[in-house]
Amino acid sequence: MDPTEFQGRIGDTYRESTPWWPQPLKATPGAPNVLFVVLDDVGFADLGCYGGEIRTPHIDALAAGGLRYNNFHVTAMCSPTRASLLTGRNAHAVGVGAIAEWSNGFPGYQGRMSSSAATVAEMLAEQGYGTYAVGKWHLSNLANYGSAGPHDHWPLGRGFSRWYGFLGGYVDHWNPDLHEDNHPIRHTPRPGYHLTEDLIDHAIEQIRDHVTSAAGRPWMSYLALGAGHWPLHVPKANMEKYRGRYDAGWDAIREQRHQRQIELGVIPPGTELAPRNPGVPRWDGMEDDARSVCARLQEAYAGFLDHADEHIGRLVAYLRSTGQLDNTLVVLLSDNGASGEGGPTGAVNIRKHLQTERESVQYILERLDIIGSEFSFPHYPMGWAQVSNTPLKWYKKNTHGGGIRAPLIVHWPKGIQGDGTVRQQYHHVSDIVPTVLDLIQAEAPKIYKGVPQLPLHGISMAYSFRDANAPTRKTIQHFEIVGDRALWSGGWKVVARHHKGDDFGKDRWELYHLDTDFSETHDLAAQHPERVEHMVALWWEEARRYSVLPLDDRESERAFAFFRDDLPLRYELQPGMARFDRLMVPSINDRHFHIDARVRSDGLNAQGIVLSCGNRFGGYLLYCDQGQVVFEYVYSDSLIYRLSAPVRPGAFDVKLCCDRLEGKAARFSLHLDGQLVQDVVAPNTWTTYGITAGFTCGYGNAPVSQACLPPGVFNGGAIERVVVELIERNATPSVPDFKAILQEE
């Protein structure tokens, strides 16, 4: 307690003194609990209640007892949407104009939420709420990813009292790298484990612990699932429900969803189905093998979302059984539209497909039966992405409807007389926090922890709860993501789809009257040039006001700059150390490197992992096994380079050298006690941006090799020293142009 706040009386002894205690924070009587459920990369049309054929009965039940919005918009990528959702401000204005790892040093692109924008957790904590987070964060700059912190931009630093989840944009759902509160945790999945189930378990646990220890105090839970972002990891039973369901192809399924949306009232009568996006082939023009591959990948996605719904239902059932559901405000949304990153025929290992080499139909066909399992890291083709976004055009990372129009369900039995009807008012993700504050009769602080606060940029949607036909109160909303731009105002929208590397000044602005053209199929720019000019000028005004500038169409290049310039060149490791996040592993990209280890073996009993990086989809592993020291470089799930040498009892020195050759080739050589034992040349190597798991010493967290699986704790001796050192070769790693890849395909 600050002595200046004391309101009692202090005498010479306690007998003539009057004690005083600060009063605990109390919520408004009857204030609802608040549950945010964020789905990942789930398109406008995927949920059953939005016209999809995927079974989502538990989400549909929330919609049936609440409200659906068909004119709700997000930011086209995950981090900006989450920043806007949690702060009630525009994403660039709080420093998150792109995903966290694409920060670039300008105010709108810091990769973390500004301290001038208190989060909803920080605001509600001051209103007496318990605040909890589970799942994906993706709101911390790469500089803050390390175990030593700083942690002020992790969930506990932004108002949540507990967190269990993952830091980055995606995760392996079978073998995840996880954090709890402010530290990475070791995780050896039990048989049958799946991350979605684990996240729901922890959400229930956090709420249970709150209500049993703080009865009468409301809670807020932020549940951010990994489903349905790739990798499409799905239990076999959920996937098999959809076997053969997508053999009809994306053209037919999209037409079926479009018709169902009209029947459900999700889209206005007469809404046209947007043309097939460029690069998406006609289903009936594809070879049989390609259709088999594409259908199976969509079965995995459908099962993934089906499984997520099943366990969201488990959380809802818990709330109902404990008498909490009636006074819980549930807000369920997706962070952006479906992803077109899979290209024409998708991938079994999407990170390899995007970062190193594209997978052929034949390659996927040979691995059809592992899709969805822990031996795959799959993603669907872009034809299915447009199905997800029915009836809209384009995808995630685009500011056309397919990227930014998202499902939104609001359910609160005590406060909303919901009957499943559709609300058509135009709203944006920045409007959620103002709505929550309105409902609990609270205001956003003007100063928080001594920092002057930005005003809320969103508006309350509560008026639309009461009146389905009320005109929208929103007047303007801008959008920008890696160069794509848009602005909505008064029912009209201008939008420019930017091609990476092009002159921004030459981008062509399209014009749509969304009030009469839901799917953006009739470009009216030529008929209304004055309106286009006026709205584009408004976009520039908004861009300057909200820190959108400078425009930047670079993507992973921004992360490569961090890997190149800010990560160490030398690491001295210790067995049992905390796991490095996948984005913090030694940046060996286009660099020579060597691993020096001194290991002691008791007899020939040394066993287990010395050093592990990545996983079976890309990584490397140094381990001891059956009297051998072994190094494996895993280029992909199907190509592994292995070097080994016999060890002797006692201490020995192991050195693994990687010498970069021409292009992406490298020579790996294994040395024992100073003598070269074995070497091999790999014609292709990956970049660390493409690996999908972290870095450990003395144990493993993710499976890299079937020959030495986690936990693989080193035993039968000791690891006395491990040093990893990187040496520049004065080269810049090549960076894939994702948009160009899609355009070529």
LUMLO-561977 format. One line per field, with one value per residue (C-alpha): residue in one letter; chain; y negated, x negated, z negated. Coordinates in steps of 0.5 Angstrom, whole numbers. Example, Ala and Ser with C-alpha at 12.3 -4.5 7.8 and 13.67 -1.06 7.14 Angstrom:
residu <- c(a|s)
chaine <- c(A|A)
y <- c(9|2)
x <- c(-25|-27)
z <- c(-16|-14)
This chain:
residu <- c(m|d|p|t|e|f|q|g|r|i|g|d|t|y|r|e|s|t|p|w|w|p|q|p|l|k|a|t|p|g|a|p|n|v|l|f|v|v|l|d|d|v|g|f|a|d|l|g|c|y|g|g|e|i|r|t|p|h|i|d|a|l|a|a|g|g|l|r|y|n|n|f|h|v|t|a|m|c|s|p|t|r|a|s|l|l|t|g|r|n|a|h|a|v|g|v|g|a|i|a|e|w|s|n|g|f|p|g|y|q|g|r|m|s|s|s|a|a|t|v|a|e|m|l|a|e|q|g|y|g|t|y|a|v|g|k|w|h|l|s|n|l|a|n|y|g|s|a|g|p|h|d|h|w|p|l|g|r|g|f|s|r|w|y|g|f|l|g|g|y|v|d|h|w|n|p|d|l|h|e|d|n|h|p|i|r|h|t|p|r|p|g|y|h|l|t|e|d|l|i|d|h|a|i|e|q|i|r|d|h|v|t|s|a|a|g|r|p|w|m|s|y|l|a|l|g|a|g|h|w|p|l|h|v|p|k|a|n|m|e|k|y|r|g|r|y|d|a|g|w|d|a|i|r|e|q|r|h|q|r|q|i|e|l|g|v|i|p|p|g|t|e|l|a|p|r|n|p|g|v|p|r|w|d|g|m|e|d|d|a|r|s|v|c|a|r|l|q|e|a|y|a|g|f|l|d|h|a|d|e|h|i|g|r|l|v|a|y|l|r|s|t|g|q|l|d|n|t|l|v|v|l|l|s|d|n|g|a|s|g|e|g|g|p|t|g|a|v|n|i|r|k|h|l|q|t|e|r|e|s|v|q|y|i|l|e|r|l|d|i|i|g|s|e|f|s|f|p|h|y|p|m|g|w|a|q|v|s|n|t|p|l|k|w|y|k|k|n|t|h|g|g|g|i|r|a|p|l|i|v|h|w|p|k|g|i|q|g|d|g|t|v|r|q|q|y|h|h|v|s|d|i|v|p|t|v|l|d|l|i|q|a|e|a|p|k|i|y|k|g|v|p|q|l|p|l|h|g|i|s|m|a|y|s|f|r|d|a|n|a|p|t|r|k|t|i|q|h|f|e|i|v|g|d|r|a|l|w|s|g|g|w|k|v|v|a|r|h|h|k|g|d|d|f|g|k|d|r|w|e|l|y|h|l|d|t|d|f|s|e|t|h|d|l|a|a|q|h|p|e|r|v|e|h|m|v|a|l|w|w|e|e|a|r|r|y|s|v|l|p|l|d|d|r|e|s|e|r|a|f|a|f|f|r|d|d|l|p|l|r|y|e|l|q|p|g|m|a|r|f|d|r|l|m|v|p|s|i|n|d|r|h|f|h|i|d|a|r|v|r|s|d|g|l|n|a|q|g|i|v|l|s|c|g|n|r|f|g|g|y|l|l|y|c|d|q|g|q|v|v|f|e|y|v|y|s|d|s|l|i|y|r|l|s|a|p|v|r|p|g|a|f|d|v|k|l|c|c|d|r|l|e|g|k|a|a|r|f|s|l|h|l|d|g|q|l|v|q|d|v|v|a|p|n|t|w|t|t|y|g|i|t|a|g|f|t|c|g|y|g|n|a|p|v|s|q|a|c|l|p|p|g|v|f|n|g|g|a|i|e|r|v|v|v|e|l|i|e|r|n|a|t|p|s|v|p|d|f|k|a|i|l|q|e|e)
chaine <- c(A|A|A|A|A|A|A|A|A|A|A|A|A|A|A|A|A|A|A|A|A|A|A|A|A|A|A|A|A|A|A|A|A|A|A|A|A|A|A|A|A|A|A|A|A|A|A|A|A|A|A|A|A|A|A|A|A|A|A|A|A|A|A|A|A|A|A|A|A|A|A|A|A|A|A|A|A|A|A|A|A|A|A|A|A|A|A|A|A|A|A|A|A|A|A|A|A|A|A|A|A|A|A|A|A|A|A|A|A|A|A|A|A|A|A|A|A|A|A|A|A|A|A|A|A|A|A|A|A|A|A|A|A|A|A|A|A|A|A|A|A|A|A|A|A|A|A|A|A|A|A|A|A|A|A|A|A|A|A|A|A|A|A|A|A|A|A|A|A|A|A|A|A|A|A|A|A|A|A|A|A|A|A|A|A|A|A|A|A|A|A|A|A|A|A|A|A|A|A|A|A|A|A|A|A|A|A|A|A|A|A|A|A|A|A|A|A|A|A|A|A|A|A|A|A|A|A|A|A|A|A|A|A|A|A|A|A|A|A|A|A|A|A|A|A|A|A|A|A|A|A|A|A|A|A|A|A|A|A|A|A|A|A|A|A|A|A|A|A|A|A|A|A|A|A|A|A|A|A|A|A|A|A|A|A|A|A|A|A|A|A|A|A|A|A|A|A|A|A|A|A|A|A|A|A|A|A|A|A|A|A|A|A|A|A|A|A|A|A|A|A|A|A|A|A|A|A|A|A|A|A|A|A|A|A|A|A|A|A|A|A|A|A|A|A|A|A|A|A|A|A|A|A|A|A|A|A|A|A|A|A|A|A|A|A|A|A|A|A|A|A|A|A|A|A|A|A|A|A|A|A|A|A|A|A|A|A|A|A|A|A|A|A|A|A|A|A|A|A|A|A|A|A|A|A|A|A|A|A|A|A|A|A|A|A|A|A|A|A|A|A|A|A|A|A|A|A|A|A|A|A|A|A|A|A|A|A|A|A|A|A|A|A|A|A|A|A|A|A|A|A|A|A|A|A|A|A|A|A|A|A|A|A|A|A|A|A|A|A|A|A|A|A|A|A|A|A|A|A|A|A|A|A|A|A|A|A|A|A|A|A|A|A|A|A|A|A|A|A|A|A|A|A|A|A|A|A|A|A|A|A|A|A|A|A|A|A|A|A|A|A|A|A|A|A|A|A|A|A|A|A|A|A|A|A|A|A|A|A|A|A|A|A|A|A|A|A|A|A|A|A|A|A|A|A|A|A|A|A|A|A|A|A|A|A|A|A|A|A|A|A|A|A|A|A|A|A|A|A|A|A|A|A|A|A|A|A|A|A|A|A|A|A|A|A|A|A|A|A|A|A|A|A|A|A|A|A|A|A|A|A|A|A|A|A|A|A|A|A|A|A|A|A|A|A|A|A|A|A|A|A|A|A|A|A|A|A|A|A|A|A|A|A|A|A|A|A|A|A|A|A|A|A|A|A|A|A|A|A|A|A|A|A|A|A|A|A|A|A|A|A|A|A|A|A|A|A|A|A|A|A|A|A|A|A|A|A|A|A|A|A|A|A|A|A|A|A|A|A|A|A|A|A|A|A|A|A|A|A|A|A|A|A|A|A|A|A|A|A|A|A|A|A|A|A|A|A|A|A|A|A|A|A|A|A|A|A|A|A|A|A|A|A|A|A)
y <- c(0|-7|-11|-17|-13|-11|-13|-11|-14|-12|-14|-12|-5|0|-2|-9|-8|-6|-1|-2|3|1|4|10|8|10|11|8|12|17|16|22|27|25|31|29|35|34|39|39|38|40|37|34|40|45|46|50|43|39|44|50|57|58|61|55|57|53|47|47|48|41|38|41|38|31|27|28|22|22|15|16|15|16|15|20|23|26|21|15|18|20|13|10|15|14|6|4|0|0|5|0|-5|0|2|9|7|14|21|20|23|18|12|7|1|-4|-6|-2|4|6|13|12|8|1|-1|-7|-2|2|9|11|16|10|6|11|13|6|7|13|19|25|25|31|33|40|41|37|31|28|21|21|18|23|19|21|29|31|35|29|24|18|21|15|16|23|25|24|17|15|16|24|27|34|36|43|44|42|35|36|36|44|50|57|60|67|65|57|53|50|44|43|36|33|40|45|52|59|63|70|72|77|83|80|72|67|59|57|62|59|52|53|57|51|46|50|51|43|42|47|45|38|39|44|39|32|34|27|24|25|28|26|32|31|38|37|44|46|49|48|46|50|56|59|64|68|74|80|81|74|74|80|77|73|79|78|72|67|72|67|62|54|52|56|55|47|47|51|47|41|43|45|38|35|40|39|31|31|27|22|25|24|24|27|32|29|32|37|33|33|39|44|49|52|58|62|60|63|70|76|76|68|69|75|71|64|68|71|65|62|68|66|59|61|66|61|56|61|63|56|55|62|59|52|56|59|52|50|56|54|47|50|55|50|45|40|40|36|30|31|26|31|28|32|30|32|28|27|31|38|38|39|41|48|47|51|58|56|60|65|61|54|51|54|53|45|45|50|54|55|61|65|68|75|74|72|78|83|80|80|84|80|73|70|75|73|75|69|62|61|55|55|52|45|48|50|43|40|45|43|36|37|32|28|27|27|30|28|23|19|14|16|19|26|24|19|21|26|30|27|30|27|31|28|31|26|20|22|24|28|32|34|28|25|18|14|7|6|7|8|12|6|5|11|8|2|7|10|4|1|8|8|0|-2|-6|-6|-9|-15|-14|-7|-6|-13|-12|-17|-12|-13|-13|-7|-7|-2|-4|1|6|6|2|8|13|9|7|12|6|1|-3|-2|-7|-6|-11|-9|-4|-3|3|5|11|12|7|9|3|2|-3|-3|-9|-10|-3|-4|-1|-2|3|4|11|10|14|15|10|6|-1|-3|-9|-5|0|0|-2|2|-1|3|1|7|5|8|12|17|21|15|18|11|6|-1|-5|-7|-9|-13|-16|-22|-17|-13|-19|-22|-15|-14|-21|-19|-12|-17|-21|-15|-12|-18|-19|-11|-10|-6|-9|-7|-2|4|10|14|21|26|21|17|23|25|18|20|27|24|18|19|26|28|32|36|40|44|49|53|59|58|51|48|49|44|42|44|37|36|42|41|37|42|39|39|39|44|47|52|55|57|62|65|72|77|84|89|95|95|93|86|85|79|73|68|62|62|57|57|63|69|64|60|60|63|68|70|76|82|89|96|94|89|81|79|73|73|67|67|63|66|71|76|74|75|74|79|79|83|85|91|88|90|90|84|77|75|69|69|63|63|58|55|51|48|49|46|44|48|54|55|60|64|67|71|71|75|73|68|73|73|79|78|73|72|66|64|60|57|54|50|43|43|39|46|50|52|53|50|52|56|59|65|67|67|63|65|71|70|77|84|87|82|80|75|74|77|75|76|81|86|81|73|67|63|58|56|50|47|42|39|36|31|32|26|28|26|32|32|30|34|29|32|28|29|37|36|32|37|43)
x <- c(0|-2|-3|0|7|8|14|14|11|4|2|-4|-1|4|9|10|9|15|13|15|15|17|23|23|25|32|35|42|48|50|44|43|37|34|32|28|27|23|22|16|17|24|28|34|38|35|39|46|50|46|48|43|44|38|42|41|47|45|43|49|53|50|52|59|59|56|54|50|47|46|43|37|30|23|16|14|9|8|4|7|14|12|9|16|20|16|16|22|17|15|9|4|5|3|-3|-1|0|-2|-4|-8|-14|-14|-15|-19|-21|-16|-10|-5|-9|-12|-10|-7|-1|-3|-2|2|7|10|12|19|16|13|19|24|18|20|27|26|26|21|18|15|12|11|8|5|2|-2|-2|-10|-15|-21|-26|-21|-21|-26|-25|-29|-24|-22|-15|-12|-8|-6|1|-1|-4|2|7|8|7|6|4|3|2|-3|-7|-7|-2|-2|-3|-4|3|0|-7|-6|-11|-8|-8|-5|-5|-12|-16|-16|-14|-17|-11|-11|-4|0|3|9|7|9|8|15|17|12|13|21|18|14|20|25|19|18|25|26|21|24|31|29|24|27|35|39|33|34|29|26|23|20|20|16|15|11|16|17|10|5|3|9|8|14|16|18|25|27|23|27|34|32|29|32|36|31|31|36|30|30|34|40|39|39|45|48|46|48|55|55|53|59|64|61|61|54|53|58|63|60|53|48|43|36|32|27|21|15|10|16|17|24|25|28|22|17|14|16|10|10|18|16|11|15|21|17|14|21|23|18|20|27|25|21|26|31|27|26|33|34|29|32|39|35|33|41|43|39|41|49|48|45|50|46|48|54|50|44|43|40|37|34|31|25|19|19|21|19|12|10|3|4|3|7|6|4|-1|-3|-8|-6|-12|-17|-12|-12|-20|-24|-20|-13|-10|-8|-1|-5|-8|-2|2|-4|-2|5|6|2|6|8|4|-3|-7|-4|-4|2|6|11|11|13|20|22|20|25|30|29|30|36|39|33|27|20|17|13|8|13|17|23|29|25|20|24|31|32|37|39|44|46|49|52|58|59|58|60|66|63|67|61|63|58|56|53|50|43|38|31|27|25|32|32|29|33|39|37|35|42|45|42|43|35|31|24|19|16|9|7|1|-1|-1|4|9|11|19|22|23|29|36|41|45|50|56|56|58|64|66|65|67|63|58|51|48|41|39|32|27|20|16|9|5|-2|0|7|12|19|24|31|36|43|44|39|32|26|20|14|10|3|-2|-9|-14|-10|-9|-4|-2|0|5|12|17|24|31|36|43|43|51|53|47|45|40|36|38|39|33|37|30|31|38|36|29|31|33|26|22|26|25|18|16|20|16|10|13|14|7|4|8|8|0|1|-5|-10|-7|-11|-10|-15|-13|-18|-24|-22|-23|-30|-33|-32|-35|-41|-42|-39|-40|-47|-52|-55|-51|-53|-48|-47|-43|-36|-35|-29|-27|-28|-22|-22|-23|-29|-33|-41|-40|-44|-41|-46|-52|-57|-56|-59|-57|-62|-60|-64|-60|-62|-60|-59|-62|-58|-51|-51|-44|-39|-39|-45|-42|-35|-32|-26|-22|-21|-19|-25|-31|-37|-39|-45|-44|-48|-45|-47|-55|-54|-54|-49|-48|-41|-40|-32|-31|-24|-19|-22|-29|-34|-42|-45|-52|-55|-61|-63|-64|-69|-68|-70|-70|-70|-69|-64|-64|-59|-61|-56|-60|-56|-57|-54|-47|-43|-48|-52|-57|-56|-62|-62|-69|-70|-76|-79|-78|-74|-69|-64|-61|-55|-53|-46|-44|-38|-38|-32|-32|-30|-24|-21|-22|-16|-19|-24|-31|-33|-39|-39|-32|-27|-20|-18|-20|-26|-28|-24|-31|-31|-24|-22|-23|-30|-33|-41|-43|-49|-54|-54|-54|-59|-59|-55|-57|-54|-57|-55|-60|-58|-59|-57|-50|-43|-38|-33|-26|-20|-15|-9|-4|-8|-8|0|0|-5|-1)
z <- c(0|2|-5|-2|0|-8|-10|-18|-24|-26|-34|-38|-39|-35|-41|-39|-32|-27|-21|-14|-8|-1|1|6|14|15|21|23|20|25|29|34|35|42|46|53|57|63|69|74|81|81|87|87|90|86|80|81|78|84|89|89|89|84|77|72|68|61|65|69|62|59|66|65|58|60|66|72|76|83|84|79|81|79|81|86|81|74|70|72|71|64|62|65|61|55|55|58|63|70|71|74|68|63|66|70|77|79|76|70|73|79|75|78|73|75|70|74|74|67|67|60|57|55|47|49|51|45|47|45|39|36|36|34|28|26|26|21|26|26|33|36|43|47|53|59|57|63|60|58|62|63|59|53|55|50|44|40|42|42|41|41|48|46|43|36|38|41|36|36|29|32|39|42|50|55|57|65|71|71|68|68|65|64|61|59|56|50|45|39|35|37|39|44|41|43|46|47|50|47|52|56|54|59|57|58|52|48|49|47|41|39|40|36|31|30|30|25|20|21|19|13|10|12|12|14|18|26|30|37|41|48|52|58|61|67|71|77|78|82|80|81|75|74|70|75|72|74|81|83|82|88|93|100|98|102|108|112|112|110|115|113|106|106|110|105|99|103|104|97|94|98|95|88|89|88|94|98|103|110|108|113|112|114|120|118|116|121|120|118|123|125|121|127|131|126|127|122|118|117|115|110|106|106|103|98|95|95|91|86|85|84|79|76|75|73|67|65|65|61|55|55|54|48|45|46|43|37|36|37|32|27|28|31|38|38|35|40|46|51|57|62|69|74|74|82|88|90|93|100|98|100|108|113|110|102|99|94|91|92|89|94|99|98|96|100|105|108|107|113|113|114|108|104|107|104|97|97|91|87|88|81|77|73|79|83|83|88|92|96|104|105|108|102|99|103|101|94|96|100|103|103|107|105|98|92|93|98|96|101|97|97|93|88|87|82|78|71|66|60|54|47|45|39|43|50|53|58|63|68|73|77|76|82|79|81|75|74|69|66|64|59|53|53|53|47|43|45|43|36|35|35|39|42|37|40|36|35|30|31|39|43|47|54|54|57|64|64|62|58|62|56|60|65|60|59|66|72|76|73|78|77|73|76|81|83|83|86|88|90|90|93|98|100|98|97|94|92|91|92|95|100|101|105|105|108|109|109|112|108|111|115|115|109|113|119|115|118|114|115|112|109|107|101|99|106|108|102|105|109|116|119|120|120|121|128|127|120|121|117|111|112|111|105|102|103|101|94|94|94|88|84|86|83|77|75|76|83|86|89|93|93|98|95|91|88|91|84|80|84|82|74|75|79|75|68|66|63|67|61|56|50|48|42|41|39|41|42|50|55|59|66|68|63|65|68|74|79|85|91|85|84|77|72|66|61|55|50|47|42|43|37|40|47|44|46|49|51|54|54|58|62|66|70|71|77|82|81|76|74|68|64|60|57|58|57|57|63|63|69|72|77|81|83|89|89|87|93|93|88|88|82|80|74|70|65|58|53|45|42|44|52|56|62|67|73|78|83|89|94|101|108|107|102|101|95|93|86|83|76|72|66|62|67|73|79|79|84|88|93|98|98|104|101|94|90|87|79|81|84|78|74|67|62|59|53|50|46|48|53|54|61|65|70|71|70|68|61|59|54|48|50|43|44|39|38|37|38|43|40|46|52|56|62|67|73|78|84|91|93|96|95|95|101|99|102|105|103|107|113|112|112|118|122|120)
